[in-house]
Amino acid sequence: MKKLVSLHEIQAYLERLAPPTLAEDWDPVGLQVGSRSEEIHGLLVALDATEAALWEAVEHDCNLLVTHHPLFFKALKRLDDSTPASRVARLAAQTGVSILSFHTNLDAADRGLNEDLARKLGLRGLRPLLASRDRRHPKAGLGRLGSVTPTKLKSWLPKAAQALGLANLRYVGDPNHPLRRIAVMTGSGGGFFAEAKAAGADLLVTGDVKYHHALDALAEGIALVDVGHFAGEIGMVPLLARELRTWARRKKHKLPVFESQSGADPFQFWNSQAP
């Protein structure tokens, strides 16, 4: 007979997949709202802890929301309706939905988000771009570095866009720039172009590339592809959902796992030639 599972058991399992010791010092991963002793009768996985994701959890009769981005990057001084984070925290408490977040620890994990992105892009012979913060996990670390069949940037871009389901890609570099080794860094990784070049990468794929990082990368002779923050990380939803479903079946837990459909890239593109 299947049994309900506690929030503590779910957190313990996910922390084996993405140990908190892999998280950056500034990153408040883990339990954001709720009680570890709570029995969980349904779970929704989402990229962000938004009001839309919370209502989605309620609609599916879920009392746990598992996200990538933590709710509390900044300390709250009051629990009112003045900020998105405080509104979500209030709503979570009112609806009885707990929130768990796995951020840079999931990015760095050896079966985590950077590994997932690198495989989607067809990279081979993967290794961490930056060494793990925890030496007990030598296969973990931020970013990934891998190889591709020798090609040119202009030939590789359409394949990358198709792999990620994107109509638009920002890039920096000569279209004829040769590619043999490619680095990926989920999230906002434009500042790591020097580390990528030092590791032998011809290209760094990341999101949120800043203007001055782009200028410096161009001067240093390494190409950049900016897939955006959302596209680089939305893969965490099916990734964690698969992991949790497999674990629940193995443990004979009664745990419906849903994948959020409410998340969307906040950026849109305007085309002056469009009718």
Buried (B, 14 or more C-beta within 10 A) or exposed (E): EEEEBBBBBBBEBBBEBBBBBBBEEEBBBBBBBBEBEBBBBBBBBBBBBBBBBBBBBBEBEBBBBBBBBBBBEEEEEEEEEEBEBBBBBBBBEEBEBBBBBBBBBBBBBBEBBBBBBBBBBBBEEBBBBBBBBBEEBEEBBBBBBBBBEEEEBBEBBEEBBEBBEBEEBEBBBEEEBEBEBBBBBBBBBBBBBBBBBEBEBBBBBBBBBEEEBBEBBBEEEBBBBBBBBBBBBBBBBEBBBEBBBEBBEEEEBBBBBBBBEBBEEEEEEEEEEEE
